[in-house]
Amino acid sequence: MHEISLVRNIFRTLEDEFPQDINRVRGIYLKAGLLSNVQPILMQNAFEAVLENEPKYQKTTLHVEVLPILIHCHACDKTSEVHQYRFVCADCGKPSRNVIQGEELLISKVEFEEQHA
């Protein structure tokens, strides 16, 4: 299950980026393209499994937004969404391999608990 290693990598990335604030992380928001081979339910299950060994993240939640596949057609200069994995322009019907969205796996937002003075 590659999702567990993905979750661990997300935690490592956050620890590298926010070493002083890691205990205040409360929400992790991901954007996962349909071609990234990430299933939201499997990511959530992996997240829960990793939390068992990471007490500092016990108050943290994971949110996964799935992004559709978008292609850009050079023939008609239009962008269209791919349906049923048919990489064909919705406007002119020509095939396109120019994927502009759908392969990414990004941390899009991190929420922190407020610091009390």
N, C-alpha and C positions, 0 to 999 in steps of 0.2 A: 504494500500500500504506500505509494509515493506521497500521499497527502500528509503523512506523519512527518516525513523529512521536509516537506514544504512548510508545515507549521513551525517546525524547529528552526528552519531558516528565517522565517518571519520574525520569530522571537529574537534570534541572533542579530538580525538587522536592526530591530528596535533597540536592543541593548547597545549596539554600536553607535546608533544615532542619538539616543537619549539616555546615556549612562546615569545621569543624576536624577532623572525623572521616571525611570523604568517602573518603580513601585506605584506610580500614579496613573499608569495606563489603564483605561477603563473600556475603551472601544477600539477595535481594529477593523477598518473597512477595506475590503479588497474589491478590485474589479478584475473579473476573470472572463476572458474571451471564450467563445464556444470551442475554438480550436486549441485552447490551452490544456485540454484533457483534465480539467478540474471540475469535479462534481460538487456543487455546494453542500449537499447532505454528507458526502464523504469528508469534505473539509471540516464540517461541523463536528462529525464524529472523531476525526483525528485531533481536532482542537480540544475536545473534551478529554480524550485519552492523554494528550500531552499535559493538560492542566493538572492531572493527578500527580505528576512529578514536578510541577512548577508552582509552588505555593504563592509566589509573588504575583501570579497572574489569575488567582482565584476570582477576583472581582472584575475580570476582563471579559468582554463579549466579542464575538466575531460576527461580522456582517459581510456577506458575499453578494455582489451584484454581478449578474451574468450579462456580458455584452454580446450583441449579435455580431455576425460576420458581415462586414461591409467590404465591397470591392469598388474599385474605380475603373471605369471603362475608358480606355484611350481613344476608342473610335468615336464616341459621342460626348466625351468629357463629362460623364455623369457618374454619380455614386449611387449604388443600390445595395440593398440588403440581400444576402444569400438565404434562400429557403431550400430546405431538404438537400443541402450540400451541393446544389447546382450553381456553379460559379459562372452564371450567365447574366449579362446586363439586363435589368428589368425594362430599360427603355428601347434599346436597339436589338436585343437578343443575341449579341455576340459574346463569346466566352471571354472571361478575363481571369488572369491569375494574379492581378494586382490587389492583394488583400491590404486594406488600410486599417482595419480593426477586426479583432477576433482572436488574435494569437497572444494577447498580453495577459500577464498576471501581475497586478500592481497593488501596492499598498496605497490607497487613494486618500486615506484620512486616518488620523490617530487622535482619539479623544483622551484627555487627561482629567483626573480629579482635580478640583480647585484646591489651591494651596491656601491654608488658613493662616492669617497673620498673627 
